């Protein structure tokens, strides 16, 4: 069964809990926003100093990594846009579903958690602990909605995932990239 086919009446979906995809036009709009964001990141990175006069290499420029991410976001947004067009984003009545009632609330919660992480936790806690707390809170909040069945197990899993993420982030940055974290 393809991802666009609906299961027969009474048959369980292989993607239990998944909703129908958003309309292709929503993907096209998302692609346009991400394309502009990616180009903006690349443009700002190109304006950053290169420090070639100090280190004789452009690879030490502070804009290398964000510039790379901007290029990747730009390229992936182009692919998303092409896929949306192929799925009929430019036709009237492009199908799909409208936003579900809880989607705006989930987006708001994710934005608040991200802002608290970047604006409050980072700098006040060691970076690994801030990351662990963020991942734990994010996972717990979004898993809580699944109901009381197995909730304790999901909270314990969220704590393990958060702790593992915090430690992995610290080890990768400090041991592989040789970057001291705050």
C-alpha positions as CSV (number, residue, x, y, z in Angstrom):
1,X,0.0,0.0,0.0
2,X,1.5,3.4,-0.9
3,X,1.6,6.3,1.5
4,X,-1.3,8.0,-0.3
5,X,-3.7,5.1,-0.3
6,X,-6.1,4.8,2.6
7,X,-6.5,1.4,4.4
8,X,-9.7,-0.6,3.7
9,X,-12.5,-0.1,6.2
10,X,-11.7,-2.0,9.4
11,X,-8.0,-2.5,8.4
12,X,-5.4,-1.0,10.6
13,X,-3.1,1.6,9.0
14,X,0.6,0.7,8.8
15,X,1.1,4.3,10.0
16,X,-1.1,4.1,13.1
17,X,-1.6,7.5,14.6
18,X,-0.4,9.3,11.4
19,X,-2.6,11.8,9.8
20,X,-3.2,12.4,6.1
21,X,-0.5,14.6,4.5
22,X,-0.9,18.4,4.3
23,X,-1.9,19.8,1.0
24,X,1.0,20.2,-1.5
25,X,0.4,23.9,-1.4
26,X,1.4,23.9,2.3
27,X,4.7,22.2,1.3
28,X,5.2,24.8,-1.4
29,X,4.8,27.7,1.0
30,X,7.1,26.0,3.5
31,X,9.7,25.5,0.8
32,X,9.5,29.2,-0.2
33,X,10.0,30.3,3.4
34,X,12.9,27.8,4.0
35,X,14.4,28.9,0.7
36,X,14.4,32.6,1.7
37,X,15.8,31.6,5.2
38,X,18.6,29.5,3.7
39,X,19.6,32.3,1.3
40,X,19.5,34.8,4.2
41,X,21.8,32.6,6.2
42,X,24.2,32.2,3.3
43,X,24.2,36.0,2.6
44,X,24.9,36.8,6.3
45,X,27.7,34.2,6.4
46,X,29.4,35.7,3.3
47,X,29.5,39.0,5.2
48,X,31.4,37.5,8.1
49,X,35.2,38.0,8.4
50,X,37.4,35.2,7.1
51,X,40.5,35.7,9.3
52,X,42.7,34.7,6.3
53,X,45.1,37.4,7.3
54,X,45.6,35.8,10.7
55,X,45.5,32.0,9.9
56,X,46.2,31.8,6.2
57,X,43.2,29.6,5.6
58,X,39.6,30.4,4.9
59,X,38.4,27.2,6.7
60,X,38.7,29.0,10.1
61,X,36.0,31.5,9.2
62,X,33.2,31.7,11.7
63,X,30.6,31.5,8.9
64,X,31.7,28.2,7.4
65,X,29.3,25.9,9.4
66,X,26.2,28.1,9.4
67,X,26.9,28.8,5.7
68,X,27.0,25.1,5.0
69,X,23.7,24.7,6.8
70,X,22.2,27.6,4.9
71,X,23.2,25.9,1.6
72,X,21.8,22.6,2.7
73,X,18.5,24.2,3.8
74,X,18.3,26.1,0.5
75,X,18.9,22.9,-1.6
76,X,16.4,20.8,0.4
77,X,13.8,23.6,0.2
78,X,14.2,23.4,-3.6
79,X,13.6,19.7,-3.5
80,X,10.5,20.1,-1.3
81,X,9.2,22.8,-3.6
82,X,9.7,20.6,-6.7
83,X,8.0,17.7,-5.0
84,X,5.1,19.9,-4.0
85,X,4.7,21.1,-7.6
86,X,4.8,17.5,-8.8
87,X,2.1,16.7,-6.3
88,X,-0.1,19.5,-7.7
89,X,0.6,22.5,-5.5
90,X,-0.1,24.9,-8.4
91,X,-3.5,23.4,-9.3
92,X,-6.6,24.6,-7.6
93,X,-8.0,22.3,-4.9
94,X,-4.7,20.5,-4.4
95,X,-6.2,18.1,-1.9
96,X,-4.7,16.9,1.4
97,X,-5.9,18.0,4.8
98,X,-6.2,21.2,6.6
99,X,-4.3,21.9,9.8
100,X,-5.6,19.8,12.7
101,X,-6.9,21.5,15.8
102,X,-3.9,20.8,17.9
103,X,-1.2,21.6,15.3
104,X,-1.0,25.3,16.2
105,X,-0.8,24.5,19.9
106,X,2.0,22.0,19.3
107,X,3.9,24.5,17.2
108,X,3.5,27.2,19.9
109,X,4.8,24.7,22.6
110,X,7.8,23.8,20.4
111,X,8.6,27.5,19.9
112,X,8.3,28.3,23.6
113,X,10.5,25.4,24.5
114,X,13.1,26.3,21.9
115,X,13.1,29.9,23.1
116,X,13.5,28.9,26.8
117,X,16.4,26.6,25.8
118,X,18.3,29.2,23.8
119,X,17.3,32.3,25.9
120,X,17.3,30.9,29.4
121,X,18.9,27.5,29.9
122,X,22.0,28.0,27.7
123,X,24.4,30.1,29.7
124,X,22.8,29.5,33.0
125,X,23.4,25.7,33.1
126,X,26.3,23.7,31.7
127,X,25.6,23.2,28.0
128,X,25.2,19.4,28.3
129,X,22.7,19.8,31.1
130,X,20.8,22.5,29.3
131,X,20.5,20.2,26.3
132,X,19.5,17.2,28.4
133,X,16.8,19.3,30.2
134,X,15.5,20.6,26.9
135,X,15.3,17.2,25.2
136,X,13.7,15.7,28.3
137,X,11.1,18.5,28.5
138,X,10.3,18.4,24.8
139,X,10.0,14.6,24.7
140,X,7.9,14.4,27.9
141,X,5.5,17.1,26.9
142,X,4.8,15.6,23.5
143,X,4.6,12.1,24.7
144,X,2.3,13.1,27.6
145,X,-0.5,13.7,25.0
146,X,-0.6,9.9,24.3
147,X,-2.6,9.3,27.5
148,X,-1.9,7.8,30.9
149,X,-1.2,4.3,29.6
150,X,2.6,3.7,29.8
151,X,3.2,7.3,30.8
152,X,5.8,6.5,33.5
153,X,7.7,4.4,31.0
154,X,7.7,7.2,28.5
155,X,8.9,9.7,31.1
156,X,11.8,7.4,32.0
157,X,12.6,7.0,28.3
158,X,12.5,10.7,27.9
159,X,14.9,11.1,30.8
160,X,17.3,8.6,29.3
161,X,17.1,10.1,25.9
162,X,17.7,13.6,27.3
163,X,20.7,12.5,29.4
164,X,22.2,10.6,26.4
165,X,21.7,13.5,24.1
166,X,23.3,16.0,26.6
167,X,26.3,13.7,27.1
168,X,26.7,13.0,23.3
169,X,26.5,16.7,22.5
170,X,29.2,17.4,25.0
171,X,31.5,14.6,23.9
172,X,31.1,15.3,20.2
173,X,31.8,19.0,20.5
174,X,34.6,18.8,23.0
175,X,36.4,15.6,21.8
176,X,35.7,15.6,18.1
177,X,35.4,19.3,17.2
178,X,37.6,20.5,20.0
179,X,35.1,23.2,21.0
180,X,34.7,24.2,24.6
181,X,31.1,24.5,25.5
182,X,29.7,27.1,27.9
